Structure formats: C-alpha cells, structure tokens
C-alpha cells in the first residue's frame, strides 16, 4: 500500500518539465506520515539533514511506502511518474517517548544504596528500545559516582546484593540440550549480572558463573 500526502505539493521550478521538492516540505511530510503511524505522544528525530530533490518531470508524485521496514527505522519515499518509480529516498529516524525518569538530587558516591531521599523525578524523551533501562533505582546500588541531576539507569546502578558469601545458591550447568541444577555455596557476595565463585559440597573444586535475575548461578558465563 502506498500513501500520498497532500503536503508534498509539487513546486515547479524555472526549468521546463521539472519539479522541485524543497527540503522543508519533505521533512514536514515525513513527520506527518510518522505521526499518523505512531501518534502525537512520540518525538521523531531524523538522523540526517533533508535536501532539496529535483525531478526532471513535472508530472511526478511523491509516495510513501507503507510496508517498508529496515533494521534502523526508516521512511521510504518514492517519486513516481506514470506509475513508474524513477527515484527512491530513505530517511532514517529515531522514535522517542516521554517517560518519567529518576535523577540524583545531589552527588551520590559509588557503592551507595539508593533511597527515595536521594532522587527526584523528571520527564525525558527516551528512545523506545532503551526505555527499560530507566527503572526506579530505589533499592539499587550506584556502580560509580553519580552527579547532581544525572539520570539513574541500569547503566550506572545495579540491584543490591543478590547472594551473600556463605549462602547456598542454585548452580546451573548446561551441555547442549541437557541442563543440570545443583546446590553450591557462594564464596563471595554477588549481584545480578556479576560473576562469582562457588563451591559444591565437600569438593575442593571452585566453580565460576554469572548470577541471573532469578538468583541462580549460570556456569560458563
């Protein structure tokens, strides 16, 4: 399905049998097209500047390809004369949504437990595929020094200690399609995503793995 937006009115230039699409008109049309797709609650940031496009034909139509998809979000605009595509232009963009984020009220030293009194709430436009990084940081630990009004995310905070030294923990070993679970004893404190060492029963062998969200130790990671 193709979409033709009336906003892309052909502006005749001085040369005969030629049409000019101004950069401003193209950008305005692309924004209108994307607002129809995503809605008014989203912000669209284009990744490159728009340029004027000249077509050597005054009977040209500018048509959006509704089914175009790309690894990076993109708008595909086709310039058509007598049902034949004579030029194609793709404009890549980033979609952002306004969400509540959490910022440091004042300087927070590294390794500090985050509490409600340390944060303030604010609104920011955030890329859709990064929204999950902007979680409530209360109960997490600063992994580095965080300065006043700096936004707290999963990149500068971690969950509090998931496993403490001496505690028993489920140890998971996978070999192909076979998964084996056992019990081990943590030899150090650890948080989700960190690698720690454990010991199985009376064995002297030390195993190393990474803690997952369920508090299990996944060997070999």
HELIX and SHEET records of a PDB file:
HELIX    1   1 UNK A   23  UNK A   38  1                                  16    
HELIX    2   2 UNK A  116  UNK A  118  5                                   3    
HELIX    3   3 UNK A  128  UNK A  133  5                                   6    
SHEET    1   A 5 UNK A   2  UNK A   3  0                                        
SHEET    2   A 5 UNK A  60  UNK A  65 -1                                        
SHEET    3   A 5 UNK A  74  UNK A  81 -1                                        
SHEET    4   A 5 UNK A  84  UNK A 104 -1                                        
SHEET    5   A 5 UNK A  42  UNK A  46 -1                                        
SHEET    1   B 5 UNK A   2  UNK A   3  0                                        
SHEET    2   B 5 UNK A  60  UNK A  65 -1                                        
SHEET    3   B 5 UNK A  74  UNK A  81 -1                                        
SHEET    4   B 5 UNK A  84  UNK A 104 -1                                        
SHEET    5   B 5 UNK A 119  UNK A 127 -1                                        
SHEET    1   C 3 UNK A  11  UNK A  12  0                                        
SHEET    2   C 3 UNK A  19  UNK A  21 -1                                        
SHEET    3   C 3 UNK A  53  UNK A  55 -1                                        
SHEET    1   D 2 UNK A 140  UNK A 142  0                                        
SHEET    2   D 2 UNK A 157  UNK A 159 -1                                        
SHEET    1   E 6 UNK A 168  UNK A 175  0                                        
SHEET    2   E 6 UNK A 178  UNK A 186 -1                                        
SHEET    3   E 6 UNK A 195  UNK A 199 -1                                        
SHEET    4   E 6 UNK A 206  UNK A 211 -1                                        
SHEET    5   E 6 UNK A 217  UNK A 219 -1                                        
SHEET    6   E 6 UNK A 168  UNK A 175  1                                        
END                                                                             
